[in-house]
Each structure stands twice: as C-alpha cells, then as structure tokens.
Amino acid sequence: MPSPRSSSMISGHALTSRQVFSLVMYMFFFLPESPHPRSPSAPLVYHHKSASVASDAGIVNAQSCFSYEELYEITNGFSPQNILGEGGFGCVYKGCFSDGREVAVKQLKVGSGQGEREFKAEVEIISRIHHRHLVSLVGYCISENQRLLVYDFVPNDTLHSHLHGTEKPVIDWPTRVKVAAGAARGIAYLHEDCHPRIIHRDIKSSNILLDNNFEAQVSDFGLAKLAMDACTHVSTRVIGTFGYLAPEYASSGKLTERSDVYSFGVVLLELITGRKPVDDTQPMGDESLVEWARPRLSHALETRDFGELPDPRLEKNYNETEMFRMIEAAAACIRHSAAMRPQMGKVVRVLDILTDVDLNNGVKPGQSEIFNVAETAEIRLLQRMAFGSHVFSSGYSQSDWSHQSDI
C-alpha cells in the first residue's frame, strides 16, 4: 500500500463518516456502468450523475469531491515523474492546483478487489479523525472503476527516508524524540479518543510523514480496523509489513491496540539505532532488528551501558537519560506478551517528558532536573512494563533490573 508523502490538514468542510461511507457504498453497488467507451489513454469524464448523488447524500462541498479529469490534469496525466510512492495497491502522485495548493493523490489499481476494500476502509476511517498528528482527508474521486483519495502535500518526506535514505542529513537526537512523541500522540488518539477505537494495523516508519518542522503525521489507514468497545480483540487476516508485525497477530490473526504498540516499538528501535526493521545486509542472525536488539536492550537497562544500540551516526550526541527513557519505552512496547505492553497513552506521557522541557520552557533536553529522576508515575509504570511488576528505586541497583525475562 503506498504511503502518501504528504499530508497536512487543508481548511474546508469536514465530511462525516456516515455521509462519505453512504456515498461510497451507493457508488459501488448501485450506480450502473457508463455506456460510453473510453480510450485507455484518455482521462475519464466526470459524470454529473455522480455529483448529484453526492449532493443527495448530503455532501455539498464541491472541493471534497474531485473529478477524475481534474486530478488527471494536476498530476500531469499521472506522470511517472510525479510519483511520490508506490505499493501493492496503487501509486501516490504529487499534484498542484491552479491556486498553487499542492496535494498527494493516491490512485488505487483498477480492478483490485483488495484496493476496493482498502478504499472503503480508508474513506470511512480517515473521515472520522481530526488530529494534528494524523493525516486528514482533503477529498476523493469515484468515477467508473477509478478510486482516488486526495491529501495535502507534506514536503519533508517520510521518517523512513530520513532514517534509511542515502541522500539526507542525519536526524539529530532532539528531532528523533520530537518525531517519536508526535507519532505516539496520533496513535494514542486512534486507540483512546475515537469511538469506536481504531487499530491502524500498519504502523511503520514509511507511514510516518514529516513536515518541514519535523512534526509527525501518521498516514495510510487502508488496513485499519474499527474495534468495538466490548471486543477484546478483532480476528482478521494477517496483513501488515514484515518486521513490524506483533507475534500474536502474526501467529493467530488476533488484533488489538497492543499490536500497534508493538509496531510503534519497532519504530522507536529505528529511531534509537538507525537500523532497518529487516536488513539482509546484516550478518546472518542479525537481520531482524527486534531480535538483534532484545539482548542489547536488556543489557542497557541493567547496566546503563548502551553498547551498540545508539545510531553510530549520532556520534554520541544525545542526552544519556533521554536515550535511557527511549530504550525503556522501546523495550516495553516490543514485549512478547501483548498484555504486558503499555497503552499508547502511557507511552505518550513518558515521551512528552522528554520533549516538553525543550519545547515549552526554553531549556535544552537533559539540562533540567526532571531528567535526573525516575519517580514520575508514568516512568515507574513503564519500568514495570519493561521488566515485570518489580519495584524500582531511583538508584537503579543491580537487583532492580534483574527481572527481564520477557524482553
């Protein structure tokens, strides 16, 4: 599934999920095929019948429902030069309207049953959410067998490209903490503030978009699932990205919010180490980031010796206490037992401790006494999540860090 490299909010009228989904379902199942043949190279004509259906469904904002012709024009005919990303279910193209507004246009592959399901899921889910750290839907297009989604363009690419690309400067440590905290807030909103709750199901660094200020926005809701409050889990086909899948989800198809937590833990490991989740260039046995990191996480939390964990490109330019907290968070998130992983809200509060001083008080990270104590409730909880129910003292004695069997 391609991830749009973009997506800040665009001002305009928001669509309700019921309006959008009702329209989508009506289009899919009740509108007849066009009687007019079409040349494969020519753009589709936008049918006014679709526009009237949109109006009948209560969607009166013309900017939300784009014609295929309009999207064809702004992407230079879906030119290969405009491709921002490509995945199993289609491509994402950069487009620019006449007023200069830049957008990312996700075009699902024609005739893909999976693409149809993804389109319906993404339109339904993304139209429900409004958060600064989540992609917002700008508009869509339904024309004959074409399905397209439109997002605002975010110019600073994805977290994956900044961490693993070869043509970008190294992300410094404060920026990595900022990105982690922002992405965590977006995911926590899906899990805890949406009703029904939303399980993203494909959290990864390439689905975290960055603006020019390195504010993170979580994207790509095509695989997401709604979880009713009464359900402990959702049983589903195993879909996601290798290297990020939680073990219980990969083995049984049982999906919970803690599956997303595991995937976010892998993203934290990427931020800490600079390594890819799966890297075939590594020595045999070290290809999996999680398996490579587990013993090193245990050692770091027991001894405060980070060893090989920190990204060597940082050249040790990081605050050690902040690094320790990030390692604690990653270790807690990737625990084998889903029940022992923290909720995203807890992770947010721990990461916010690392960012709030710098952002709100004008003090550089690590130069406040807040970083020299471990006695906040959230940090104590995260320590218990990482190491079991053992009680910790602020001295971090050897006995305090001895119970680490599930890392």
C-alpha positions as CSV (number, residue, x, y, z in Angstrom):
1,M,0.0,0.0,0.0
2,P,1.6,3.3,-0.9
3,S,2.0,5.9,1.7
4,P,1.4,9.5,0.5
5,R,4.5,11.6,1.3
6,S,2.3,14.3,2.4
7,S,-0.4,15.4,4.4
8,S,-1.1,18.4,6.5
9,M,-4.7,19.5,7.0
10,I,-6.4,21.6,4.4
11,S,-9.1,24.0,5.5
12,G,-12.6,23.2,4.4
13,H,-15.7,21.5,5.4
14,A,-15.2,18.1,7.0
15,L,-17.2,15.1,5.8
16,T,-19.0,13.0,8.3
17,S,-18.1,9.3,8.2
18,R,-21.8,8.4,7.6
19,Q,-22.1,10.7,4.7
20,V,-18.9,9.6,3.0
21,F,-19.4,5.9,3.6
22,S,-23.0,6.0,2.4
23,L,-21.9,7.7,-0.8
24,V,-19.1,5.2,-1.3
25,M,-21.4,2.2,-0.8
26,Y,-24.1,3.7,-3.1
27,M,-21.5,4.3,-5.8
28,F,-20.0,0.8,-5.6
29,F,-23.2,-1.2,-5.6
30,F,-26.0,0.8,-7.3
31,L,-24.6,3.1,-10.0
32,P,-24.6,1.5,-13.5
33,E,-21.6,1.2,-15.6
34,S,-21.1,4.1,-18.1
35,P,-22.4,3.3,-21.5
36,H,-19.7,5.3,-23.1
37,P,-16.5,3.5,-24.2
38,R,-13.2,5.1,-23.1
39,S,-9.7,5.1,-24.7
40,P,-7.2,3.6,-22.3
41,S,-5.0,6.8,-22.6
42,A,-7.8,9.3,-22.2
43,P,-8.9,10.7,-18.9
44,L,-12.3,9.6,-17.6
45,V,-15.1,12.1,-17.9
46,Y,-16.6,13.1,-14.6
47,H,-20.3,12.2,-14.7
48,H,-22.7,14.8,-13.3
49,K,-24.9,11.9,-12.1
50,S,-22.2,11.2,-9.5
51,A,-22.2,14.8,-8.5
52,S,-26.0,14.7,-8.0
53,V,-25.6,11.5,-5.9
54,A,-23.0,13.3,-3.7
55,S,-25.5,16.2,-3.3
56,D,-28.3,13.7,-2.4
57,A,-26.0,12.1,0.2
58,G,-25.6,15.5,1.9
59,I,-22.2,16.3,0.6
60,V,-22.4,19.8,-0.8
61,N,-18.8,20.9,-0.5
62,A,-17.6,20.8,-4.1
63,Q,-13.9,20.8,-3.1
64,S,-14.3,17.4,-1.3
65,C,-15.5,15.5,-4.4
66,F,-12.9,15.9,-7.3
67,S,-13.5,14.9,-10.9
68,Y,-11.1,12.4,-12.5
69,E,-10.3,15.0,-15.2
70,E,-9.2,17.5,-12.5
71,L,-6.9,15.0,-10.8
72,Y,-5.6,13.8,-14.2
73,E,-4.7,17.4,-15.0
74,I,-3.0,18.4,-11.8
75,T,-0.8,15.2,-11.8
76,N,0.3,15.8,-15.4
77,G,-1.7,12.8,-16.6
78,F,-0.5,10.7,-13.6
79,S,3.0,11.1,-15.0
80,P,5.7,8.8,-13.7
81,Q,7.7,11.9,-12.8
82,N,5.0,12.8,-10.3
83,I,5.1,9.5,-8.4
84,L,5.8,10.0,-4.7
85,G,5.4,6.4,-3.6
86,E,4.2,3.0,-4.9
87,G,2.8,0.0,-3.2
88,G,0.8,-3.2,-3.8
89,F,-2.5,-1.4,-4.3
90,G,-1.5,1.6,-6.4
91,C,0.6,4.8,-6.6
92,V,0.7,8.2,-5.0
93,Y,1.2,11.2,-7.2
94,K,2.1,14.8,-6.5
95,G,-0.4,17.3,-7.9
96,C,-0.7,21.0,-7.9
97,F,-3.9,23.0,-8.3
98,S,-4.1,26.3,-10.2
99,D,-4.1,28.3,-6.9
100,G,-0.7,26.7,-6.0
101,R,-2.0,24.3,-3.4
102,E,0.0,21.0,-3.5
103,V,-1.6,17.7,-2.9
104,A,-0.8,14.0,-2.9
105,V,-3.2,11.8,-5.0
106,K,-3.5,8.1,-4.1
107,Q,-4.8,6.1,-7.1
108,L,-5.8,2.6,-6.4
109,K,-5.1,0.0,-9.0
110,V,-8.1,-0.6,-11.4
111,G,-9.9,-3.9,-10.8
112,S,-8.1,-4.7,-7.5
113,G,-10.6,-6.2,-5.1
114,Q,-8.2,-5.5,-2.2
115,G,-8.0,-2.0,-3.5
116,E,-11.8,-1.6,-3.3
117,R,-11.8,-2.8,0.3
118,E,-8.9,-0.5,1.2
119,F,-10.6,2.5,-0.4
120,K,-13.8,1.9,1.6
121,A,-11.9,1.3,4.8
122,E,-9.7,4.4,4.4
123,V,-12.5,6.8,3.4
124,E,-14.7,5.6,6.3
125,I,-11.9,5.8,8.9
126,I,-10.0,8.8,7.7
127,S,-13.1,10.9,7.5
128,R,-13.7,10.2,11.2
129,I,-10.5,11.5,12.6
130,H,-9.2,15.0,13.2
131,H,-5.8,15.4,14.9
132,R,-2.6,17.4,14.1
133,H,-0.5,14.2,14.1
134,L,-2.8,12.2,11.7
135,V,-3.4,12.7,8.0
136,S,-6.6,14.4,7.1
137,L,-8.7,13.6,4.1
138,V,-8.9,16.5,1.6
139,G,-11.1,14.8,-1.0
140,Y,-11.8,11.8,-3.1
141,C,-12.9,10.7,-6.6
142,I,-15.2,7.9,-7.7
143,S,-15.6,7.7,-11.4
144,E,-16.5,4.4,-13.2
145,N,-13.8,2.0,-11.9
146,Q,-11.4,4.6,-10.6
147,R,-10.9,5.2,-6.9
148,L,-8.7,8.1,-5.7
149,L,-8.0,9.8,-2.4
150,V,-6.5,13.3,-2.1
151,Y,-4.3,14.6,0.7
152,D,-2.4,17.8,1.2
153,F,1.2,17.5,0.3
154,V,3.8,17.3,3.1
155,P,7.2,18.4,1.6
156,N,9.6,16.7,4.0
157,D,9.1,13.0,3.0
158,T,8.8,10.1,5.5
159,L,10.6,9.1,8.6
160,H,11.9,6.0,6.8
161,S,13.5,8.1,4.1
162,H,15.3,10.3,6.7
163,L,16.5,7.4,8.8
164,H,17.4,5.0,6.0
165,G,17.8,7.1,2.8
166,T,21.3,7.9,1.5
167,E,20.8,11.5,0.4
168,K,19.5,13.1,3.6
169,P,21.4,14.5,6.6
170,V,21.4,12.6,9.8
171,I,18.4,13.4,12.0
172,D,19.7,14.8,15.3
173,W,18.6,13.3,18.7
174,P,16.2,16.1,19.8
175,T,14.4,15.7,16.4
176,R,14.1,12.0,16.8
177,V,12.5,12.4,20.3
178,K,10.1,15.0,18.8
179,V,9.1,12.7,16.0
180,A,8.5,9.8,18.4
181,A,6.3,11.9,20.7
182,G,4.3,13.3,17.8
183,A,3.6,9.9,16.2
184,A,2.7,8.4,19.6
185,R,0.1,11.1,20.2
186,G,-1.5,10.4,16.9
187,I,-1.7,6.6,17.6
188,A,-3.0,7.2,21.1
189,Y,-5.8,9.3,19.7
190,L,-6.8,6.4,17.4
191,H,-6.8,4.0,20.3
192,E,-8.2,6.1,23.1
193,D,-10.2,9.0,21.8
194,C,-12.0,7.6,18.8
195,H,-15.3,5.7,19.2
196,P,-15.2,3.0,18.0
197,R,-11.5,2.7,18.6
198,I,-9.3,2.5,15.5
199,I,-6.4,-0.1,15.2
200,H,-4.1,1.2,12.5
201,R,-2.6,-2.2,11.7
202,D,0.4,-0.9,9.6
203,I,2.4,1.4,11.9
204,K,5.9,1.8,10.3
205,S,8.4,4.5,9.6
206,S,7.3,4.8,6.0
207,N,3.8,5.6,7.2
208,I,5.0,8.5,9.4
209,L,5.1,11.7,7.3
210,L,7.1,14.7,8.4
211,D,6.6,18.4,7.7
212,N,9.3,21.0,7.4
213,N,9.3,21.4,11.2
214,F,9.6,17.6,11.6
215,E,6.1,17.4,13.1
216,A,5.0,13.8,12.6
217,Q,1.7,12.7,10.9
218,V,0.6,9.1,10.8
219,S,-0.7,8.1,7.4
220,D,-2.2,5.2,5.4
221,F,-5.4,3.9,7.0
222,G,-6.2,1.4,4.3
223,L,-5.5,-1.5,6.5
224,A,-7.1,-0.1,9.7
225,K,-9.8,-1.8,11.6
226,L,-12.6,-0.5,13.9
227,A,-12.7,-2.1,17.3
228,M,-15.9,-2.1,19.3
229,D,-15.5,-1.2,23.0
230,A,-17.0,-4.6,24.0
231,C,-14.4,-6.6,22.0
232,T,-11.1,-7.7,23.5
233,H,-9.7,-8.3,20.0
234,V,-10.6,-8.3,16.3
235,S,-9.9,-11.6,14.4
236,T,-8.7,-10.8,10.9
237,R,-6.5,-11.8,8.1
238,V,-2.9,-11.1,8.9
239,I,-1.9,-8.1,6.8
240,G,0.9,-5.6,7.5
241,T,4.6,-5.2,7.0
242,F,7.2,-7.8,7.8
243,G,9.4,-6.7,10.6
244,Y,6.7,-4.7,12.3
245,L,4.1,-7.4,13.0
246,A,3.4,-8.3,16.6
247,P,4.0,-12.0,17.3
248,E,0.5,-12.8,18.5
249,Y,-1.1,-11.1,15.5
250,A,1.2,-12.8,13.0
251,S,0.5,-16.2,14.5
252,S,-3.2,-16.1,15.2
253,G,-4.7,-13.0,13.4
254,K,-5.9,-11.7,16.8
255,L,-5.6,-7.9,16.5
256,T,-5.7,-5.5,19.5
257,E,-4.4,-2.0,20.1
258,R,-1.3,-3.6,21.6
259,S,-0.4,-4.9,18.1
260,D,0.0,-1.3,17.1
261,V,2.0,-0.7,20.3
262,Y,4.5,-3.4,19.2
263,S,4.8,-1.9,15.7
264,F,5.5,1.5,17.3
265,G,8.2,-0.1,19.5
266,V,9.9,-1.2,16.3
267,V,9.8,2.4,15.1
268,L,11.4,3.5,18.4
269,L,14.1,1.0,17.8
270,E,14.7,2.5,14.3
271,L,15.0,6.0,15.9
272,I,17.4,4.7,18.5
273,T,19.6,2.5,16.3
274,G,19.2,3.9,12.8
275,R,18.8,0.3,11.6
276,K,16.0,-1.1,9.4
277,P,13.4,-3.5,10.8
278,V,14.7,-6.2,8.5
279,D,18.1,-5.8,6.9
280,D,19.5,-8.5,4.7
281,T,22.9,-6.8,4.6
282,Q,23.5,-7.6,8.3
283,P,25.3,-10.8,9.3
284,M,23.2,-14.0,9.5
285,G,21.1,-14.0,12.6
286,D,21.1,-10.2,12.9
287,E,18.7,-9.4,10.1
288,S,15.8,-8.8,12.4
289,L,16.1,-5.5,14.3
290,V,13.9,-6.7,17.2
291,E,15.8,-10.0,17.7
292,W,19.1,-8.2,17.4
293,A,18.0,-5.5,19.9
294,R,16.5,-7.7,22.6
295,P,19.6,-8.8,24.4
296,R,21.2,-5.3,24.0
297,L,18.1,-3.7,25.5
298,S,18.3,-6.0,28.5
299,H,22.0,-5.2,28.9
300,A,21.4,-1.4,28.5
301,L,18.6,-1.3,31.1
302,E,20.5,-3.4,33.6
303,T,23.9,-1.6,33.3
304,R,23.1,1.8,31.6
305,D,25.8,0.8,29.1
306,F,24.1,1.4,25.7
307,G,26.8,-0.5,23.8
308,E,25.9,-0.9,20.1
309,L,22.3,0.3,20.5
310,P,22.6,4.1,19.6
311,D,22.9,5.0,16.0
312,P,26.6,5.5,15.3
313,R,25.8,8.4,13.0
314,L,24.8,10.4,16.1
315,E,28.4,10.2,17.2
316,K,27.2,10.0,20.9
317,N,25.5,13.4,20.5
318,Y,22.5,12.6,22.7
319,N,21.4,13.0,26.3
320,E,22.0,9.8,28.1
321,T,19.0,9.9,30.3
322,E,16.7,10.6,27.3
323,M,18.3,7.7,25.5
324,F,17.7,5.5,28.5
325,R,14.0,6.5,28.6
326,M,13.6,5.8,24.9
327,I,15.2,2.4,25.3
328,E,12.8,1.7,28.2
329,A,9.9,2.7,26.0
330,A,11.0,0.5,23.1
331,A,11.7,-2.5,25.4
332,A,8.2,-2.2,27.0
333,C,6.5,-1.8,23.6
334,I,8.1,-4.9,22.0
335,R,7.4,-7.3,24.8
336,H,6.4,-10.8,23.7
337,S,3.3,-10.7,25.9
338,A,0.7,-8.3,24.4
339,A,-0.9,-7.8,27.8
340,M,2.4,-6.6,29.3
341,R,2.8,-3.8,26.7
342,P,1.8,-0.3,27.8
343,Q,-1.1,1.6,26.3
344,M,-0.1,4.3,23.9
345,G,-1.3,7.0,26.3
346,K,1.3,5.9,28.8
347,V,4.0,5.9,26.1
348,V,2.9,9.4,25.1
349,R,3.3,10.8,28.7
350,V,6.8,9.3,29.0
351,L,7.9,10.7,25.6
352,D,6.3,14.1,26.4
353,I,8.5,14.3,29.5
354,L,11.5,14.3,27.1
355,T,10.1,17.0,24.7
356,D,8.1,19.4,26.9
357,V,11.1,21.0,28.6
358,D,12.7,21.9,25.3
359,L,9.5,23.0,23.6
360,N,7.8,24.9,26.4
361,N,10.4,26.1,28.8
362,G,13.4,27.1,26.5
363,V,15.6,24.6,28.2
364,K,17.7,22.1,26.2
365,P,16.8,18.4,26.7
366,G,18.7,16.9,29.5
367,Q,19.5,20.2,31.3
368,S,16.6,20.1,33.7
369,E,16.4,18.2,36.9
370,I,13.4,16.4,35.5
371,F,15.7,14.2,33.5
372,N,17.7,13.1,36.6
373,V,14.9,11.4,38.5
374,A,12.8,8.4,37.7
375,E,9.9,9.0,40.1
376,T,7.1,10.1,37.9
377,A,4.2,7.7,37.8
378,E,4.4,7.2,34.1
379,I,8.1,6.3,34.2
380,R,7.6,3.9,37.1
381,L,4.8,2.3,35.2
382,L,6.9,2.0,32.0
383,Q,9.7,0.4,34.0
384,R,7.3,-2.2,35.4
385,M,6.0,-2.8,31.8
386,A,9.6,-3.4,30.6
387,F,10.6,-5.6,33.4
388,G,7.5,-7.0,35.0
389,S,6.0,-6.0,38.3
390,H,9.3,-5.5,40.1
391,V,9.5,-2.3,42.2
392,F,12.3,0.1,41.2
393,S,14.2,2.6,43.2
394,S,15.8,5.8,41.8
395,G,19.2,4.3,42.3
396,Y,18.8,1.6,39.6
397,S,20.6,-1.1,41.6
398,Q,21.7,-4.4,40.0
399,S,18.8,-6.2,41.8
400,D,16.3,-3.7,40.5
401,W,17.0,-4.6,36.9
402,S,17.2,-8.4,37.3
403,H,13.7,-9.4,36.1
404,Q,13.8,-9.1,32.3
405,S,12.6,-12.4,31.1
406,D,10.1,-11.1,28.6
407,I,12.1,-8.5,26.8
